[in-house]
Amino acid sequence: MNIHMNKEQYAVLIKIIYLGNWMINAIRAENQVKKYDEIESFILSFAKEAGMDTCVHYDPQEKIFYPSEELAESPEIRKYIDEYDNDTFWSELIHRLARRDFIRSCGADAVMKMPVEERIEKEHPFTERYEKEFKKSGVDNLEIKE
């Protein structure tokens, strides 16, 4: 298979590849999902040909291409990662606290026996409560009771 693209398209592709592999492997200190590292290296191997070699480093010992700091720390990439992290943080916090309170309110067995639609409907007020609170106060009112 051959794919032909211009320099602008390639620039977008390497950003997508970087961000995708970052999402999959950034959380893994060990046990990286190698197939994503390998495809990233393959796509990055064309950077010099595209005139984008400042976005890539080559490790001759490992025989792999990897993103340069210039790419990884570019304002555009950082913006996307920060937006993703922020949205994921609030979404997970809200849904985990809402699920906890919902289960405390109804009991774990009762919740597990509910049809999915009923569970979503009954959990919604708990989710809504946290959405409103965090929109108003952020984490200012969060405390750990001892």
N, C-alpha and C positions, 0 to 999 in steps of 0.2 A: 504494500500500500504506500502510496506517495501522497503527501499533503503539501500543497504549495500555499505559502502565505507571504505577505509583505512584512516589512520590519515592524510596523505598528501592530499588526496582528500577532507577531511573534512576541513583542513586548508584553502584550496583554496575556498571551499564553503562559509566559514564564511567571507572571504574577499569579495567575490562577493556579498553576502547578505548585508554586511556592506556598500559597495560602492553603491549598488542599492538603498538601503534605504536612504543613504546619499543624493544621487541625487534627490530623490523624496521629502524628508522631511527636508533637511538642510535649505532650503529657507523658510520654514514655521515656524515662531515663534509660531503661533497658527494654529489651523486646520490641525494638522498632519494627514496624511493618515494612519489611525490606522491599517488597514489590513497589511500594510508593517511593521509597528512596531511589530505587533503580530507575523508575520512569522519570523522576525528577532529574537525575543525572543524565539520562539519555537526552531529554529535551534541552537541558542546559548545555549539552555538548555542542549545540549549534550556535551558541551565543557569539563566538568570534566571527563566524561566517555572516552573522546578522549585524555585526558591528556593535555588539553589546557585551563585549568581553569584560567590562568593568562590573557587570552584574554577577560574574561567575568566578569561582576559584577552582583550580584543578589540583587534586592531590595525586601526585604520580605514584606514591607508594600504594595507596588504596585503589588507584585508577578510577577515581570518581570525580564528577563535577558537582559542586555544591554552590548554593547562593552566596554571594559576597555580602559583607556587612552593608555595603551601599544599597543592595536590593532589600535585604531583611529589615533595615532600619529606615528605609525611605518613608517620608511623611505619608504617602498614599497607603503603603502597606501597613504602617503603624495605625493609621486611622481606621482601616478595616478591622484590624485585630482588636483595637480598643473598643470599637463599636460592638463587635461580636462578644467580647468578654463582658462588657457592660450589660448588654441585653440578656446574655445567658445568666449572669449573676442574678439580676432582678427576677427573671422568669423562674429560675430554679428556687431561689429563696422563697418567693411567693407561693409557688406550687407545693414545695415541701412543707412549709408551715401550714398551709391550708389543708393539705392531706393529713398532717399530724392532728390538727384540731378536729377535722371531720371524723377521723377514726376515734379520737377520744370522746367525741360527742355521741357517736352511734355504736361504737364497738367494732373491732376488727372483723369479727365473724359476720355481723350484719352487713357491713360494707362489702365484704367479699361475696355475699349472696345476692347483692343488688345487681340488676341488669345494668349494663354500662350506661345507658341513657339516664337511668335514675341516679346512678352514682354521680355522673357529671352534673345533673341538675341540683342535687343536694349538696354537692361540694362547692358549687359556684358562689354561694354567699360568703363562704370562708375565703375563697380566692379574692372576691371583690373587696372584702374588708382589708386584706393585706395590700392590695393594689392601691386603695385609697390612702391608707396609712403611709406607705412608702413614698407615694407621690407627694404627700404633704410634708413628711418629716424625714425622708431618707432613712438612715439607720440610727438617727438620734435617739429614738425611743426603745431601741433594742437593748436588752440587758439580760445577763445570765444570773438567775437566782441561785443562791447557794443554800 
